[in-house]
Amino acid sequence: MTETPSTPSTPSTPSKPSEIESKFPRGLVIRLIAYLFVGHLFAFFVYLLFVLGASNQ
């Protein structure tokens, strides 16, 4: 029994930008938006602490 060598299948590369954007998993996009929102909220809180601390002196 002789086996013929099979050529490895290469994944097709998307040619359009819209195909590339649709490759991101939905959970990754949701986490990215959540982390950005929480990060900006934390930065605002720290900024508010500095502004309120400076006004008390």
LOLORO-943340 format. One line per 2 residues: number of its first residue (from 1); their letters; for each residue x, y, z of C-alpha. Coordinates in steps of 0.02 Angstrom, whole numbers. Last residue first. Layout:
N
NUM> a> X/Y/Z | ...
END
This chain:
57
57> qn> -228/3678/2502 | -397/3594/2475
55> sa> -402/3637/2288 | -247/3533/2252
53> gl> -321/3377/2331 | -483/3397/2233
51> vf> -389/3411/2069 | -271/3267/2112
49> ll> -415/3153/2165 | -512/3199/2008
47> yv> -363/3149/1899 | -356/2981/1988
45> ff> -543/2955/1958 | -528/3008/1775
43> af> -386/2883/1750 | -493/2746/1829
41> lh> -639/2786/1713 | -521/2788/1564
39> gv> -456/2617/1610 | -631/2549/1641
37> fl> -690/2607/1469 | -535/2543/1380
35> ya> -545/2377/1471 | -730/2358/1426
33> il> -701/2401/1243 | -558/2276/1232
31> ri> -657/2143/1324 | -803/2162/1202
29> vl> -687/2155/1051 | -600/2000/1116
27> gr> -765/1914/1152 | -823/1943/972
25> pf> -673/1855/900 | -575/1959/773
23> ks> -578/1882/598 | -712/2003/536
21> ei> -585/2143/524 | -476/2045/404
19> es> -621/2008/286 | -669/2193/283
17> pk> -490/2238/238 | -501/2133/79
15> sp> -374/2003/24 | -395/1873/159
13> ts> -256/1745/161 | -312/1569/123
11> pt> -241/1445/244 | -112/1331/166
9> sp> -156/1149/149 | -4/1040/157
7> ts> 23/942/-3 | -13/759/15
5> pt> 120/632/-19 | 41/479/-101
3> et> 31/328/10 | 83/160/-57
1> m> 0/0/0
END
